[in-house]
């Protein structure tokens, strides 16, 4: 299974599953990242943190740890 952290710049992927527990998972879902939504990876910082994505028409920066909890296809 691939995570959002592994997706290269310029690719669009679909969220298949969110791992993670309680408040962290809730925060990711509150940002609009839910199962079935498409995520476009805009930029990855040189050291991989943060990852800039576009979700539901707005831009978002995610920490590497959060991106690892988002499984995609």
C-alpha positions as MATLAB code, in Angstrom:
seq = 'XXXXXXXXXXXXXXXXXXXXXXXXXXXXXXXXXXXXXXXXXXXXXXXXXXXXXXXXXXXXXXXXXXXXXXXXX';
ca = [
       0.000    0.000    0.000;
       1.325    3.437   -0.962;
       1.128    6.442    1.344;
       0.833   10.124    0.431;
       4.421   10.604    1.632;
       5.703    8.413   -1.245;
       3.846   10.218   -4.050;
       6.107   12.325   -6.316;
       5.407   15.973   -7.212;
       2.841   16.629   -9.918;
       0.822   13.460   -9.345;
      -2.854   13.208   -8.437;
      -3.900   10.293   -6.259;
      -7.084    9.060   -4.613;
      -7.302    8.488   -0.849;
      -8.177    4.866   -0.059;
      -7.755    4.791    3.708;
      -6.735    6.819    6.756;
      -4.691    5.101    9.424;
      -3.903    6.772   12.727;
      -5.817    7.234   15.933;
      -8.292    9.614   17.510;
      -7.408   13.330   17.446;
      -4.768   13.037   14.692;
      -7.126   11.165   12.374;
      -9.932   13.620   13.196;
      -7.647   16.574   12.317;
      -6.746   15.029    8.949;
     -10.443   14.468    8.200;
     -11.270   18.055    9.286;
      -8.789   19.285    6.660;
     -10.973   17.643    3.998;
      -8.881   14.532    3.473;
     -11.384   11.686    3.500;
     -11.724    8.354    1.732;
     -12.313    8.743   -2.010;
     -11.119   12.359   -2.303;
      -8.480   13.271   -4.917;
      -5.242   14.845   -3.731;
      -2.759   16.633   -6.013;
       0.835   16.745   -4.732;
       2.136   20.249   -5.535;
       5.504   20.364   -3.815;
       7.710   18.316   -1.539;
      10.267   20.218    0.545;
      13.933   19.206    0.035;
      13.999   17.084    3.195;
      10.491   15.769    2.552;
       8.809   17.885    5.233;
       6.278   19.407    4.652;
       4.393   18.094    1.639;
       2.217   20.680   -0.143;
      -1.009   19.326   -1.593;
      -4.225   20.608   -3.162;
      -7.421   19.068   -1.764;
     -10.983   20.113   -2.685;
      -9.677   23.289   -4.333;
      -7.508   24.595   -1.526;
      -3.818   24.294   -0.688;
      -2.577   22.471    2.351;
       0.779   21.660    3.931;
       1.104   18.314    5.671;
       3.837   17.037    7.928;
       5.598   13.885    6.793;
       4.164   11.997    9.798;
       0.614   12.966    8.786;
       1.221   12.112    5.110;
       2.312    8.614    6.176;
      -1.140    8.002    7.682;
      -2.907    8.626    4.350;
      -3.030    5.585    2.075;
      -3.538    6.303   -1.620;
      -3.837    4.661   -5.024;
];
